[in-house]
């Protein structure tokens, strides 16, 4: 107990405690030295979502605005994600055009009479009843399996660019790198717009149950 300790020992212990408290207080107000500049401490923010950090795996891709709120690029190869984005965007461009073309009365030669009265919104059930949807599924499956050969080679380091199936390469012949980058940016921008547009046209046509322009 303290009362059993010599007086000099008590005084020494008290001085030590006071000195430690003063040092700790001074350290609390001293500037911390981390060895890094203040700018390096600031996390770069996403251009599209300024309240989230910029996804580092998207850097270097045409059309990158840092949009990856779920962090998908942290778990899947970015080349594969860009392949999927281009594929869905291209299909939606065709799908939007086909959707409104049918509702404007366009029919291809040999179109089944049993489906001729269906709109784009109601043709699903008619196609199932007629048996056409199964054929469509088979052809889509063949296309997917064929395209996967190129995708698989790309993921193994073949150097193939995402979405490159050799179509339209002559269009890029003779263009500068800046012109090619601009063309790629135009494509990915149209792909993103088409995905939103197709979702919108389907939703509006079902909600209003009217033909084009669906209101």
C-alpha positions, 0 to 999 in steps of 0.5 A, a space after each residue: 500500500 502507498 502509506 508503507 512506501 518511503 516518502 522519496 519513492 512516493 515523490 518520485 512516482 508522482 513526478 513520473 506520473 505528472 511528466 508522463 501526463 504532460 508528454 501525452 498532452 503535448 503529443 496530442 497537439 503535435 502535428 502527425 508525420 505520416 511521410 505522405 503528402 496531403 494530396 495522396 491522402 485524398 481518395 480520388 472520387 468517381 466522376 459519375 458518383 462523386 460520393 463513392 471512390 473511383 473504381 481503379 479497375 475501370 481506368 483505361 477503358 473508353 467511356 469510363 466515368 467511374 460508374 461501378 456502385 456495386 464494385 463489380 469490377 473488383 470481382 470479375 475481369 473488366 474485359 469480360 464486363 466490357 464485353 457484356 456491356 457492348 453485347 447488351 448495348 448492341 442487342 438493345 439498339 437492334 431490339 429498340 428498332 425492331 420493337 417500334 418497327 413491329 408496332 408500326 406495322 412492319 412484317 418480314 415476308 413469311 411472317 406467320 399469320 397466327 402472329 400477325 395481329 400481335 404487338 411487340 408487347 403481346 407477341 411473346 404468348 403468340 410465339 410460344 403458342 405457335 412454337 416460334 420461341 423455341 426456335 429463337 432460343 436455339 439460334 440464340 444459344 448457338 450464337 452464344 456458344 460461338 461467341 464464347 470462343 472469342 471471349 474465352 481466348 480474350 480472358 486467356 490473354 489472346 489480345 482480343 479487344 472486348 466486343 471485337 468480332 471482326 465486323 466493321 474493321 474496314 471502317 476504322 482503316 486509315 483513321 488516327 488513334 484519336 478518331 478510333 477512340 472517338 468512334 469507340 466512345 460513340 459506340 459505348 455511349 449509344 449502347 448505354 443509351 439503347 439499354 435505357 431506351 429499350 427498357 423505357 419503351 417496353 415499360 411504356 408500351 405495357 403501361 399505356 397499352 397503346 401503339 407507337 409512340 405509346 401514349 
